[in-house]
Amino acid sequence: MGPLPAIVRWLLVGLGLGPLAVFALRRILFTLTLLHPQPPADAARCPTVLILVPIRNEPQSIPGLCAALDALDYPRPQWQVALIDDGPTDDLRQHAAIEAAVATRPGWQALHLPASVGKAQALNHGLAHVPFGEIVFIFDVDSRPQPNCLRWAVRPFADARVAAVSGRLVAANALAGPAAYYTAVESLVHQLVTLRGKDVLRLGPPLLGSNNGYRRAALAQVGGFRPGAFLEDSDLTLALLRAGYTTRFVPQAVASHRVPATLRGYIHQHIRWGRGFNDVARDHLPGLLTGPRLSWPLRLELALFAVGYLDRLALLWAIALALLGVEPVVLWIGIGISLTLPLVQIIAALAFDRAAAGYWWRLPLIPAFFVVDTCTALWAMAATLLNLPRLWHKTDRG
């Protein structure tokens, strides 16, 4: 690259290093919160709970979920279940499996949609047709909650300001292959470092797609689940916080699930997440920057959350500039720090969780999948800008 005016060079460098520096400081702050205890909420009454389970083309997972729900130690009159048949496209096995599941279980209902409407709309359908429940709890069909999951999850709702909680999701197939391992580690860091850190700092931890609960009144106030949303959980996180509520992360409320077992499944899932974050940024950033109910620390953190994978895109920009010879020394130092901090977080999360040896000796897989992760973020941004068709892919969980 030919000579550039100094002001232009540093403007280009700032576009890369500025976001990297902000995200680096954020990573350091959340990692340090591992040193701070997170006291659990006090035991509270057991409010009524409606469990909603949207199901699409996964009849084989229904018996396992039902067995896990049967084992919940929550007071039986206080909870009901609605299994939502989101228009299966394969055959009638899902319909039959749902009917068999509810036939012998009092308080369980089957809701059959004539055609698939997507997860958000399926959940809205459940809310509209089953009025039971002060708290609405969401499980994906591959979730397997531990018996005490609900008891832990409802505790924060004793505080009227709490609109929603997320429990912890643990990958049941984490060591099934490289894609499953990376997804499991990514999820571990996201939950035990980022979500836990936000909870400790009272910065509105974002909700997960499963093993999460909502105060029904708060959910109705913000209009329920946004139809067509790729990340209905993230969208709702920002909607609830902008409405003046708060959210909590409860790591003691544990459910296992299965993560993508193949590279193809991983890529499809992360492109969907990337496009979802782009939608969230488009819909919520203006309100986050001007919302009168938000403190400045919370407003800043939610804005960073809304832009999702911006750090990956900034990293690619910085690498491109360094390779082109624009202030390479400064850029490579920033790039090195940005690549080192995620590894520090991974090691800290594994140590905090006392992870099994299998997690540790697979650590060399991380750099290769980080490249894949970054490339999917770039593709998701391109797909958003080009307004490519939104396709649903069944997650290959092995």
Secondary structure, 3 states (H helix, E strand, C coil): CCCCCHHHHHHHHHHHHHHHHHHHHHHHHHHHHHHCCCCCCCCCCCCCEEEEEEECCCHHHHHHHHHHHHCCCCCHHHEEEEEEEECCCCCCHHHHHHHHHHHCCCCEEEEEECCCCCHHHHHHHHHHHCCCCCEEEECCCCCEECCCHHHHHCHHHHCCCEEEEEEEEEECCCCCCHHHHHHHHHHHHHHHHHHHHHHHHCCCCCCCCCCEEEEHHHHHHCCCCCCCCCCHHHHHHHHHHHCCCEEEEEEEEEEEECCCCCHHHHHHHHHHHHHHHHHHHHHHHHHHHHCCCCCHHHHHHHHHHHCCCHHHHHHHHHHHHHHCCCCHHHHHHHHHHHHHHHHHHHHHHHHHHCCCHHHHHCHHHHHHHHHHHHHHHHHHHHHHHCCCCCCCCCCCCC
